[in-house]
């Protein structure tokens, strides 16, 4: 990690008005021109390091529309099927119209439009009986991505402790077969999941074109099940993984979900950005000072610089017992 990060910052300089220059070329305009410098440098690191280990972002992050044909293919490839379930009982009615409900010991959050209540249960309150429609997927959750949901629903408590697996798809043409293989395997093993696939064709230079979210307690099961599809799925994956993730297979990176609202990639990119600004001398960064600043920031946050895919205090042994780790390495 030290060599990679020092090499990265050695190719950066600040131009007029602190515009970032990378490898002697102007960088892509920031999407947040009114934001502070730390936010803008974090965005740069996210684009040119985390999502693109080669440093060449091509046309990624351009404000291009999602591809309707790709969305349709992803929707059809998803093996999860819509399901209408009765017997849900409201635990908590939330101010935004969503509810937290329980059924057979499982507790889930549902958004308006996902549930119906008969007239005797109105207004929605604790104890109201609901009929819930289990969504299979949607293109409306996040601009530029199509989300898929597992046949097994993720419990609310499980959502608080999740991991992420990043897939580096070779191109937009790899998305449909990868989605079919991945959701088919997960649903056959009844592993609850959420995954998302990029829907802008220009984003397929990224190393994280698909992201799978799993409850922590299902990781070992996933790693064993993954062996069923690894060869077939590998045909659709590139070799690189996002920087800071643990490579468990070519084109597959692993990381714990960080606490708070910020994403894993943004959180680690911000660390690099902070160290860059702290080590700036005139228009450039001092590589040795940068590394010292980076180590200090990791120490303050309780992060291991050699295992940045983990949260503070966590260990790989929770997910990768020796016999599995040897296969995954």
Secondary structure, DSSP 8 states (H G I E B T S, - for coil): -HHHHHHHHHTEEE-GGG-EEETTEE----S-TTS-HHHHHHHHHIIIIIS-TTS--TTTT------HHHHHHHHHH-----EEEEEEEEEEE-TTS-EEEEETTEEEEE-TTSEEE-GGG-S--TT-EEEEEE--EESSSSTTEEEEE-SS---HHHHTSEEEEEE-BSSTHHHHHHHHHHHHHHHHTT--EEEEEE--GGGTTSTTSEEEEEEGGGHHHHHHHHTTTHHHHHTTB-S---TTSEEEETTEEEEE--SSSS-HHHHHHHHHHHHHHHTEETTEE-HHHHHHHHHHHHHHHT--TT-TTS-TT--GGGT--HHHHHHH-
